[in-house]
Amino acid sequence: MNKHRTGATFLASRLFYGALFLPFLSVDLASEEAKNFSQAFENGSAHISFRYRYENVEQDNSLKDANASTLKTRLNFSTQTYNDVQAFVEVDDVSVIGADSYNDTHFHETNHSVVADPEGTDVNQVWLRFSGLEKNVVTVGRQRINFDNQRFIGGVGWRQNEQTYDALTLTNTAFSNVKARYVYMYNVNRIFGPGDGAQLADFETDSHLLNVSFDGWSSAKVSVYGYLMDVEDAHAFATETYGVRFNTHSKLSGGNKLLFTAELATQEDYGDYSDQTSFDANYYTLSGGLKTKSLSLTLGYEVLEGNGSASGESFRTPFATLHKFNGWADQFLGTPAAGLEDTYVNVSGNLGGFKLTAVYHDFSSEDGSDDYGSELDLAISRSLHPKVSALLKYADYSADGEASSVLGKVDTQKIWFMLSMKF
């Protein structure tokens, strides 16, 4: 992209080409069965979306403040199903359209704080899906995979370049209220692509993932899972994880609900790597709350175990949608050696057409009693139109205590403004 092109001119050009494409987006027949191969393409479904985001990062260190103004343009197309086969392709482009004084992880402006949104055009998804086997659906190719709340396997949809997976997925619904998904995953397309920078854009893997959920109760859902991940490009991420997750709610008068979530997982090293530290660690979380028509309050406690006297023995979640957990300032994308305890309060509600969210985190070590600091997260969003929405978001991490400085943590503030349009 031409770095000297003004942001307004570039955005206008994207909207112009999007407008040209709009007449072809009004027909959505991909869910129907085509009569022949040609009709499967002719009556396919196409969509285009834009997501503009400005991100500012200030840190109490020698790095300069980051200012990133980026636009993600997404175009996708799905065919109608023909002979029980459907095809899908999705292309993303991330471009700077204004301020670009940020470390994009591709050796650009490395004296600034990191905003992990490098420029580039990439095939985000491309897959074939076969539904001809009774109660079974097979998807092969590059695809989005989100398990449960994305604590272990997710798409990191917050970043401009989404994380997707090259995989074979088998989804089975043979038993009532049971959904079983098996995934053979052979490559992870990370948020740092396309192309390698300071971080690898891809991880080659030889991984087997199984997630089985049951939602036959009127107010509860349980999931059990086993994730065996052999990561050839990052041996420290080669782990086997087994766990169970339980969600339930109790109805109160006036449409109010009591909420409860519990999850427990155990993890150890996996694969035959001489440089891999043998370890075993646990993960557990409990949360409860109250949900009314206009307000939701949640109290939560999440623990990832570690060993403060031996590095490399902490619980890992490398393929999670990490931005959702342990604070929006992204200070704990990797678990510290001594583990992590996160005690948090989440309050959200609706007021005058706006959705408001406030989250407070208190961080400490799991092994020992070190203070890792605290964080306040705030967000306000609103739908401006059925196809347009806006978001303003803020994160303020305070690196309290000597332990946080030992980890290299410093006071960090982040601000985002985002405008999304989908057609």
Residue pairs with C-beta under 8 A, 6 or more apart in sequence:
1 10
1 95
1 96
1 119
3 96
3 100
5 97
7 69
7 97
7 98
10 71
10 95
10 97
11 52
11 71
11 97
14 50
14 71
14 73
15 50
18 48
18 50
18 73
18 423
21 46
21 48
21 75
22 48
22 423
24 46
25 46
25 47
25 48
25 423
27 43
27 45
28 45
29 43
29 44
29 45
29 80
30 43
30 44
30 45
30 78
30 79
30 80
30 81
30 86
31 80
31 81
32 43
32 80
32 81
33 80
33 81
33 82
34 40
34 43
34 79
34 80
34 81
34 82
35 82
36 82
37 82
39 80
39 82
40 79
40 80
40 81
40 82
40 87
41 79
41 80
43 80
44 77
44 78
44 79
44 80
45 77
45 78
46 75
46 76
46 77
47 74
47 75
47 76
47 77
47 422
47 423
48 73
48 74
48 75
48 423
49 73
49 74
49 420
49 421
49 422
49 423
50 71
50 72
50 73
50 74
50 420
50 421
51 71
51 72
51 74
51 160
51 418
51 419
51 420
51 421
52 69
52 70
52 71
52 72
52 97
52 418
52 419
52 420
53 68
53 69
53 70
53 71
53 72
53 117
53 160
53 416
53 417
53 418
53 419
54 67
54 68
54 69
54 98
54 99
54 416
54 417
54 418
55 66
55 67
55 68
55 70
55 102
55 115
55 117
55 414
55 415
55 416
56 65
56 66
56 67
56 68
56 414
56 415
56 416
57 65
57 66
57 102
57 113
57 114
57 115
57 412
57 413
57 414
58 65
58 113
58 412
58 413
58 414
59 65
59 113
59 410
59 411
59 412
59 413
60 399
60 410
60 411
60 412
61 410
63 103
63 111
63 112
63 113
64 101
64 111
64 112
64 113
65 101
65 112
65 113
66 101
66 102
66 103
66 109
66 112
66 113
66 114
66 115
67 99
67 100
67 101
67 102
68 96
68 99
68 100
68 101
68 102
68 104
68 115
68 117
69 96
69 97
69 98
69 99
69 100
70 94
70 95
70 96
70 97
70 117
70 119
70 160
71 94
71 95
71 97
72 92
72 93
72 94
72 160
72 161
73 92
73 93
73 95
74 90
74 91
74 92
74 93
74 124
75 90
75 91
76 88
76 89
76 90
76 91
76 125
77 88
77 89
77 90
78 86
78 87
78 88
79 86
79 87
79 88
80 86
81 131
83 132
84 130
84 131
84 132
85 128
85 129
85 130
85 131
85 132
86 128
86 129
86 131
87 127
87 128
87 129
88 125
88 126
88 127
88 129
89 123
89 125
89 126
90 123
90 124
90 125
90 126
91 121
91 122
91 123
91 124
92 121
92 122
92 124
92 160
92 161
92 162
93 120
93 121
93 122
94 117
94 118
94 119
94 120
94 121
94 160
94 161
95 119
96 119
100 108
100 109
101 109
101 112
102 108
102 109
102 112
102 113
102 114
102 115
102 117
103 109
103 110
103 111
103 112
103 113
103 114
103 115
104 114
104 115
104 116
104 117
104 118
104 119
104 197
105 114
105 116
105 118
105 192
105 197
105 198
105 199
106 118
106 119
106 192
106 195
106 197
106 198
107 197
107 198
108 118
116 159
116 191
116 192
117 159
117 160
117 161
118 161
118 192
118 193
118 195
118 197
120 161
120 193
120 194
120 195
121 194
122 161
122 189
122 193
122 194
123 142
124 142
124 162
124 164
124 189
125 141
125 142
125 143
125 144
125 164
126 141
126 142
127 139
127 140
127 141
127 142
127 143
128 139
128 140
128 141
129 137
129 138
129 139
129 140
130 137
130 138
130 139
130 140
131 137
131 138
134 174
135 172
135 173
135 174
136 170
136 171
136 172
136 173
136 174
137 170
137 171
138 168
138 169
138 170
138 171
139 167
139 168
139 169
139 171
140 167
140 168
140 169
141 166
141 167
142 164
142 165
142 166
142 189
143 164
143 165
143 167
143 169
144 155
144 162
144 164
144 165
145 153
145 154
145 155
145 164
145 165
145 167
145 169
145 183
145 185
145 209
146 153
146 154
146 155
146 321
147 153
147 154
147 181
147 209
147 211
147 223
147 225
148 211
148 213
148 223
148 225
148 245
149 245
149 324
150 320
150 321
150 324
151 263
151 317
151 320
151 321
151 324
151 325
152 225
152 227
152 241
152 243
152 265
152 317
152 319
152 320
153 209
153 211
153 227
153 319
153 320
154 163
154 319
154 320
154 321
154 324
155 162
155 163
155 164
155 321
156 162
156 163
156 191
156 321
156 322
156 323
157 321
158 321
158 323
158 324
159 191
159 323
161 191
161 192
161 193
161 194
162 191
163 188
163 189
163 190
163 191
163 319
163 321
164 189
165 183
165 185
165 187
165 188
165 189
166 185
166 186
166 187
166 188
166 189
167 183
167 184
167 185
167 186
167 187
168 183
168 184
169 181
169 182
169 183
170 181
170 182
170 183
171 179
171 180
171 181
172 179
172 180
172 181
172 182
173 179
173 180
176 216
177 214
177 215
177 216
178 212
178 213
178 214
178 216
179 212
179 213
179 215
180 210
180 211
180 212
180 213
181 209
181 210
181 211
181 212
182 208
182 209
182 210
183 207
183 208
183 209
183 210
184 207
184 208
184 209
185 205
185 207
185 208
185 209
185 229
186 204
186 205
186 206
186 207
187 202
187 203
187 204
187 205
188 202
188 203
188 205
188 319
189 201
189 202
190 199
190 200
190 201
190 202
190 203
192 198
192 199
192 200
192 201
193 201
193 202
194 201
195 201
200 233
200 234
202 233
203 231
203 232
203 233
203 234
203 237
204 231
204 232
204 233
205 229
205 230
205 231
205 232
206 230
206 232
207 227
207 228
207 229
207 230
207 231
208 227
208 228
209 225
209 226
209 227
209 228
209 229
210 225
210 226
210 227
211 223
211 224
211 225
212 223
212 224
212 225
213 221
213 222
213 223
214 221
214 222
214 223
215 221
217 248
219 248
219 249
219 250
219 251
220 246
220 247
220 248
220 249
221 246
221 247
221 248
222 244
222 245
222 246
222 247
223 244
223 245
223 246
224 243
224 244
224 245
225 241
225 242
225 243
225 244
225 245
225 265
226 240
226 241
226 242
227 239
227 240
227 241
227 242
228 240
228 270
229 237
229 238
229 239
229 240
229 241
229 270
229 319
230 238
230 270
230 271
231 237
231 238
231 271
231 318
234 318
235 271
235 273
235 275
235 276
236 276
236 277
236 312
236 316
237 316
237 318
237 319
238 269
238 270
238 271
238 273
238 276
239 267
239 268
239 269
239 270
239 316
240 267
240 268
240 269
240 270
241 265
241 266
241 267
242 265
242 266
242 267
243 263
243 264
243 265
243 266
243 283
244 263
244 264
244 265
245 261
245 262
245 263
246 261
246 262
246 263
247 260
247 261
248 259
248 260
248 261
249 257
249 258
249 259
249 260
249 291
250 257
250 258
250 260
251 257
252 258
254 292
254 293
255 292
255 293
256 290
256 291
256 292
256 293
257 290
257 291
258 288
258 289
258 290
258 291
259 287
259 288
259 289
259 290
259 291
259 298
260 287
260 288
261 285
261 286
261 287
261 288
261 300
262 284
262 285
262 286
263 283
263 284
263 285
264 282
264 283
264 284
265 282
265 283
265 284
265 315
266 280
266 281
266 282
266 283
267 280
267 281
267 282
267 283
267 315
267 316
268 278
268 279
268 280
268 281
269 276
269 277
269 278
269 279
269 280
277 310
277 311
277 312
277 313
279 307
279 312
279 313
279 314
281 304
281 305
281 306
281 307
281 313
281 314
281 315
281 339
282 303
282 305
282 315
283 303
283 304
283 305
283 315
283 317
284 302
284 303
285 300
285 301
285 302
285 303
286 300
286 301
287 298
287 299
287 300
287 301
288 298
288 299
288 300
289 296
289 297
289 298
289 299
289 346
290 296
290 297
291 297
294 349
294 350
294 351
295 347
295 348
295 349
296 346
296 347
296 348
296 349
297 345
297 346
297 347
298 345
298 346
298 347
299 344
299 345
300 342
300 343
300 344
300 345
300 346
301 341
301 342
301 343
301 344
302 325
302 326
302 340
302 341
302 342
302 344
303 339
303 340
303 341
303 342
303 366
304 314
304 315
304 317
304 335
304 339
304 340
304 366
305 314
305 315
305 339
305 366
305 367
306 313
306 314
306 315
306 335
306 336
306 337
306 338
306 339
306 340
306 365
306 366
306 367
307 313
307 314
307 337
307 338
307 339
307 367
308 337
308 338
308 339
308 365
308 367
308 368
308 370
309 367
310 337
311 337
312 337
313 337
314 335
314 336
314 337
314 338
314 339
314 340
315 335
315 339
316 334
316 335
317 335
322 330
322 333
323 330
325 342
326 332
326 340
326 342
326 361
326 363
327 342
327 359
327 361
327 363
327 375
327 377
327 395
327 397
328 359
328 375
328 377
328 393
328 395
328 414
329 375
329 377
329 395
329 396
329 397
329 412
329 413
329 414
331 363
331 373
331 375
331 397
331 409
331 412
332 340
332 342
332 363
332 372
336 365
336 372
336 407
338 365
338 366
338 367
338 368
338 370
339 365
339 366
339 367
340 363
340 364
340 365
340 366
340 372
341 363
341 364
341 365
341 366
342 361
342 362
342 363
343 361
343 362
344 359
344 360
344 361
344 362
345 359
345 360
346 357
346 358
346 359
347 357
347 358
347 359
348 355
348 356
348 357
348 358
349 355
349 356
350 356
353 382
353 383
354 380
354 381
354 382
355 379
355 380
355 381
355 382
356 379
356 380
357 377
357 378
357 379
357 380
358 376
358 377
358 378
358 379
359 375
359 376
359 377
359 378
360 374
360 375
360 376
360 377
361 374
361 375
361 376
361 377
362 374
363 371
363 372
363 373
363 374
363 375
363 404
364 370
364 371
364 372
365 372
365 403
370 401
370 402
370 403
371 400
371 401
371 403
371 404
372 400
372 401
372 403
372 404
372 407
372 409
373 397
373 398
373 399
373 400
373 401
373 404
373 409
374 397
374 398
374 400
375 395
375 396
375 397
375 398
376 395
376 396
377 393
377 394
377 395
377 396
378 393
378 394
378 395
379 391
379 392
379 393
379 394
380 391
380 392
380 393
381 389
381 390
381 391
381 392
382 389
382 390
383 389
384 390
387 421
387 422
387 423
388 419
388 420
388 421
389 419
389 420
390 417
390 418
390 419
390 420
391 416
391 417
391 418
391 419
391 420
392 415
392 416
392 417
392 418
393 415
393 416
393 417
393 418
394 413
394 414
394 415
394 416
395 412
395 413
395 414
396 412
396 413
397 409
397 411
397 412
397 413
398 411
399 405
399 409
399 410
399 411
399 412
